[in-house]
Amino acid sequence: MKIKILGTGCARCQALEKTVRETVKELDITAEIEDVKDIKKIMEYPILTTPGLVIDEKLVVSGRVPSKAEVTTFITTALTNK
C-alpha cells in the first residue's frame, strides 16, 4: 500500500501525517508513506486545498484533516478493494 500526504508542510499537513502513521501502526500493516511537498506533484491530483490524502493513487480526502476513524476507514477500504 502506498499512502501520500499532499501538502507544503503546514500544521494541518503534519497533523494528517501523524494520524496516518499512528493508524498504520495500530492496524499493523505495511505501508509506504510519502510526504509530497512539491507543488507541481500535488497539482497532478484533483486537489484545490491541502492537506490531501492519497491511498494507492486515489485521492480520498482533501482540504481538511480527517479524524482517526475516517483514516482507518479509508485504509481498511483500500485494503479490501485490492
C-alpha positions in Angstrom: 0.0 0.0 0.0 1.2 3.5 -0.9 0.0 6.5 1.0 0.8 10.0 0.1 0.3 13.1 2.2 -0.1 16.1 -0.1 0.8 19.5 1.4 3.6 22.0 1.8 4.3 21.1 5.4 1.7 23.3 7.3 0.4 22.3 10.7 -2.7 20.6 9.2 -0.4 18.5 6.8 1.7 17.5 9.8 -1.4 16.5 11.8 -2.6 14.4 8.9 0.8 12.7 8.6 0.8 11.9 12.3 -2.7 10.4 12.2 -1.8 8.3 9.2 1.4 7.0 10.8 -0.5 6.1 14.0 -3.3 4.4 12.2 -0.9 2.3 10.0 1.0 1.3 13.2 -2.2 0.4 15.0 -3.6 -1.7 12.1 -0.2 -3.4 12.0 0.1 -3.1 8.2 3.0 -2.4 5.9 2.6 0.9 4.0 4.9 3.2 2.2 4.1 6.7 3.5 5.4 9.6 1.3 5.3 13.3 2.1 4.6 15.2 -1.2 5.6 18.8 -0.8 6.4 19.7 -4.4 3.5 21.9 -5.6 3.9 20.5 -9.2 3.4 17.0 -7.9 0.5 18.0 -5.7 -1.2 19.6 -8.8 -1.2 16.2 -10.5 -4.1 15.3 -8.3 -7.6 16.8 -8.3 -6.9 18.9 -5.2 -7.8 22.5 -4.6 -6.7 22.9 -1.0 -4.3 21.0 1.2 -3.8 18.7 3.0 -4.7 15.8 0.8 -4.6 12.1 1.4 -3.9 9.7 -1.5 -4.1 5.9 -1.0 -2.8 3.7 -3.8 -3.0 6.7 -6.2 -6.7 7.5 -5.3 -7.4 10.9 -3.6 -9.6 10.1 -0.7 -9.8 13.4 1.1 -8.6 17.0 0.7 -8.9 20.4 2.3 -9.3 19.1 5.8 -7.7 16.8 8.4 -9.9 13.7 8.7 -10.5 12.0 12.1 -8.5 8.9 13.0 -11.7 6.9 12.5 -12.0 8.2 9.0 -8.4 7.5 8.2 -8.9 3.9 9.5 -11.9 3.5 7.2 -10.0 4.9 4.2 -7.1 2.5 4.8 -9.2 -0.6 5.5 -11.4 0.1 2.5 -8.4 0.3 0.3 -7.1 -3.0 1.7 -10.4 -4.8 1.0 -10.6 -3.4 -2.6 -7.2 -4.9 -3.6 
